[in-house]
Every structure is written in structure tokens, then in C-alpha cells.
Amino acid sequence: MRLNYLANGIGMTMIYTGLVLLVPVAVGLCYQEFNSILPFIISSFISFILGFLVRKCQNASNLENMNDIKKGEALFIVALSWIVFSGLGCIPYLFFGLTPVNAIFESVSGITTTGATILTHFDYPHSFFFWRSFTQWLGGLGIIVLFIAILPQFAVAGRQMFFAETPGPTEDKITPRIKNTASALWKVYLGLTLIEVAFLIWAGMPKFDAICNSLSTLSAGGFSPHPESIIGYGSNSITWIVLVFMFIAGVSFNLQYKALINKNPLILFKNEEFRVYFVMVLIMSTLIAISLFIHNGFAFVDNIRNALFQVISVTTSSGFASVDFERWNYTSKMLLFIVMFMGACASSAGGGIKIARWLVVFKSMKSEIVKILHTNAIVNIKIDDKTVPSETSRQIVVFVFFYFLIFGVTAVLLSIIEQNSAIGLGSAISSLGNIGPGVATLTGPLGNYEHLHESSKIIFIINMLVGRLELIPFMVMLNKDFWRFKD
């Protein structure tokens, strides 16, 4: 790997992170909270200086573009960019009294759109809460995807970095040029965010809260300026609005763009992954609603709304709460725990394994069974009538294996550290799947992670980053050949 290319990519990430850090300054000025401005100005200054120094030390500033960037270099830049962005993004939190580990935890949780928090109170200025939600919005579609859309330096190199940041079963793009694809996705993303803001204000939510919650909804993040999440607003209209936009956040933005361009929403139902996503949400919501009705005796309409909200929130990894599901019966919570392994659609803001991968896994299992019965049979795995290459199928099976391996190892470690298997199992999958709230009482929808051991928080931080980048860059880094540098 060429150090000047790496320095150029990382340096530019730092410089533009510095610009992003200035956005909350406008919020502080708007609300005349002048004491909240300095942390972001200092953080921005640090980002600018570090960015220029990194590019200068390897003469990276002389690079006009990175058109011939290699795949390994793209993977490294993407992975390190997220780590750097998280590190720089945590600096403002230090000025507000958070410990270094807690500041990094909150920053990583925001940028990876996990939504787990260590906050024990919400007595912070508006700029603080805006920054939490804004980092989720940037992370929802991808910071590198944003840079590809706006930076000329990534015009050609963007292809490698685009698919390094948003890996999936297929390299799906909606325009011939990857820069145009990134721009199109951000236009859809921004448009949906603005529409939700308008709906939430119409439903009676305060304007600032509407902006923050919308940023966190379309990013499938889950950070809310209200300490009780969506529960705290006490409005069924707000709950339904957030529910709908969470569901949208879990749908492939590529597919949404195609539906908008063709002015035909039925295009969504022609997609096999979307159909499975839609049906699974309905099935799991129905099962939980029935369980709540039988065991808890809540009102039927409330059961439907809350079950649907929480299933969508978990499967899209949003992490919002319309009810404290820790009070649900064991069966309902177990069903919700199963939903944590589903994931949303590929190329969406949602986290988790993704429905497309599950489709390939189950179809691979089916094909192997057929081959056992019919030795000479040739069985192709197809999604939307398109054959999935055997190499892609193999990579997906390996991905799922490593996903469960990481989940199992971290679940055991967390259970031992916390001496609580519920925290271990629930927090392992909620951090790796970027879901946020766990199924244990202390880390549930109205809980927080502040009381947990420092070692546990470090494991969560690693899980959140690995889960957001979908393992691929980190799996590649395990190969010794990856770590060969040259000037």
C-alpha cells in the first residue's frame, strides 16, 4: 500500500471533518448558548491542523487525484476514516464532562448509527444534542459516500471506496458514474429527512426535536433529544410518523431512487429482498402483538402499534422506543431478540446481517440439499431472477459465519465481565448489529451503558465499528499481506 495515497485519503477526511464540526456552532448561536460553541471550534481547529499535517508529511498534498487507488488501499482508508472521524467527533464531548472512554463510546455510537448511550441525564445545550443526531445522519448513508458526492479528488477513486464502505451481496449502482450514484443517494436521503421534519412539526413536536429525531430516523440511528425517546412525546401521531420513516430507512435507497425516477412505488414489490423484508416485519409484529394480547392484556390497537414500531426499530437498527419493552412478557422479548438478527435491506441505512444475505444463505442451504439428493444437478442461486455468482455466495456464507463468531465471542466476554448473561447476549448483538438498546433491564430502551465496566465499553466500541463497516475491511486486515507499506 502506498503511504501517500493513504495520507491523502485520511488527511482529506480530517480536513472535511473539521468543516462538519463547525455546523453545531450555528445551532449554539441560534439558541444563544455561547458557552457551547468553543468545544466545536477547538475540535474543528484540531481536525484541520491534523489533516494538513498528515497530508504534508507524506507529500500527499501533491496528489491531484487518486484514480489508480487499489482495493486494499480503499479498504484501509475507509476503515481508518471511520476510526478517525469517531476520534475527532468525541472531542466536543470531553468539554461537556464525559470521560475519555464515555466520549469515544458516545461518538462511535452516533457515527455508526447504533444509538446506545452512556448519558444519565439530558441537561446539555442544543448544540450537544444536534451533534449527536447529526453524526448519526452523516454515518447513516456513509461519510465516504458523502465525500465522493462532493469532492473532485474522489471522482474516479470513489468506486473502490464506495463499495468498501457500503459492502453488500452485489455492487449495485444506479448511475454509470459512482459520483453521480452517491449524489443521487444523498438527494433521496436529504429529501426524506426534510419531509419527516415537516410531518413531525405538523404532529406537534418542537422544531428542534423534529430536526434531531428526523436526522436519527432516516439514518436508523435512534438518538433523541428526549430522555424517554419517542415514548416521551406521548403522541400516537408522532409514533406512526417515526414508524413509517424508520421502515423507509430500512429500504434500499437505490431501490427507492428507482421507484422515484420511474414514479412507480410498485417497483419496490418487484424486488425480492423488499418483499421478504416487508413480510418478515408483518409476521414478527403479528406474533409479538398476539403474545402481548395474551400475556399482558394491553389494548389491541396499542399492541399492534407498539409491536410494529419495535420490530421495525430493531430490524432497521434504529433503536427508538415507543414503549418500555422490558416490561413485556418473556415470549415477546424473545421474539424481539430474534428480530435483532434479521437486519434491513442492503444499501439502506439499517445495520445487521441484511435480508439479502439471509436470502443467499437459505437458498445456498436449499441448493446443497438438492445436490445431496441429485448428485449431478446444477442448481443456481437466484435473486430477482439474476444468478448470484458462486464466489459471492461463498463470501456471504463466510460473512455470516464470522458475524456469529464475533457475536459469540463478545457475548461470552461481556457475560463474564458483567456477570450477567442477559447483558452479554443482548448487548453483543445490539452493538454488532448497531441496534442500540439491549434486552436486559439496565441496557434496555430506557436504560444506558454508563454503569457497565470500561472493558465492556471498549468491546462495544469495537463491535459497533466492525458492525457498521460490515466486517469486510476488518476481515481483510487480518491478512499479513495487507500490512505491506511503501512510499
Secondary structure, DSSP 8 states (H G I E B T S, - for coil): -BHHHHHHHHHHHHHHHHHHTTHHHHHHHHTT-GGGTHHHHHHHHHHHHHHHHHHHHTTGGG-S--TT--HHHHHHHHHHHHHHHHHHHTHHHHHTT--HHHHHHHHHHHHTT------S-----HHHHHHHHHHHHHHHH-HHHHHHHH-GGGTTTHHHHHHHHS--SS---SSSSHHHHHHHHHHHHHHHHHHHHHHHHHTT--HHHHHHHHHHHHTT----SSTTGGGGG--HHHHHHHHHHHHHHTS-HHHHHHHHHTT-GGGGGGSHHHHHHHHHHHHHHHHHHHHHHHHT---HHHHHHHHHHHHHHHHTT----SS-GGGS-HHHHHHHHHHTTT---TTSS--SS-HHHHHHHHHHHHHHHHHHHSTT-----EETTEE--HHHHHHHHHHHHHHHHHHHHHHHHHHHHHT-HHHHHHHHHHHHTT----SSSTTSTT--STTS-HHHHHHHHHHHHHHHTTSHHHHHTTSGGGG--B-
